[in-house]
Amino acid sequence: MAARQENPYRPGFNQPPVVFAGRRDVLDGAREALEIAAYDGRTPRPLILLGPRGVGKTVTLGEVSELAATEHSWPTVHVEVNLRGEFLPDLVTGLVAAGRVLDGADPQQRRRRIGVTGGRIEAHAFGVGGELQFEAPAGDGTAPDLRGALSRTLQVATDRSAGLVLTLDEVQNADPGELSILFAVIQEHVPDGWPLVIALAALPALRESRGRRRLPTYLERAEWHALDTLPPDESREALAGPAKQAGRPMTPEAADLLLEQSGGYPYAIQVAGHFAWRASHGSRAIGLEHARAAVPRIEADLAHLFRSRWDDASQKEQDYLRAMAAVAGRGELPTGGLVAAELAVPVTSVSYLRARLFRKGTIYREAGGGLHFITPGMGAWIRALDSD
């Protein structure tokens, strides 16, 4: 029996891929923000990552944290906004813990990272690992002492010639009042030049908040990044790279077939690689025969994702998706005009449906105006659904 090799593909939620491909513009922006905070005595503008689920927003936040740790030895406080929209108590908890770690950390340690979920803080450093338990402030109806926690932690960081990274995930859930409190404090202290880098991640629906001015004005000047599918060269790197590193390289023919199944959608790339690796157990390479054997498993896995996106669409949005799938099924590239013609209505009468589906991350538009499903294969799935 062949010795087991660990599967290098990670299709689960918030699991950093073995090969982090693409997103260079985000990382360049983060690197510049860190340098501004570290060397220029200024608080840089925040980074905001927008994209549908499965494109790697959370993983990219982790890469920003990794940059801060490896290049500056700065810790990160990470908070995920819960469905109730609350995040300030957890943020204050994380800031207090970060201040303590900074105050007592060995300055020679190259890597420190703090994450907070609920009331649990995990601190890791080279040679040091542990879990610190802190209680989040009790809900007594008053705002937590955010100003004090930020001020004290950033003062400790400044005294140690260090800084802090703050990452907020699922920001589309955030209570507008709590966001206003946070960024009012930050804006107030911009003249102080806090060494603070902020990166936020959210679904495209956050742009709706921006339009209704529910977001703090401070964020209007943020650096916005739209994350969607990867271009072909980066998709191939993300697909074939982990197999090569793990010692079971993927043939070009296998990669071509798997890329047809996954396109540039990062989650689908991990799914495709995962099942191709499993199909190639005992082999020295992932060949075309393994890729073909993996296709049914890939399709079945992605079908669950298609169903979730479909059920999240309204009846009229589903009609738009059906029309899009029908146009694509005839071998044509769907556009707003062709989809409207399929529905036998003026373009202007359904443009709002297209906009909603953009915001939900179900479809996207290429530079030339063509419409695509964010996940390859969804059009065929819809056509099969209607034929049952």
Beta strands, then each sheet from edge to edge (+ up, - down):
strand 1: 47-50
strand 2: 76-80
strand 3: 112-117
strand 4: 120-125
strand 5: 128-133
strand 6: 164-169
strand 7: 196-202
strand 8: 223-226
strand 9: 363-365
strand 10: 371-373
sheet 1: 5+ 4- 3+ 2+ 6+ 7+ 1+ 8+
sheet 2: 9+ 10-
end
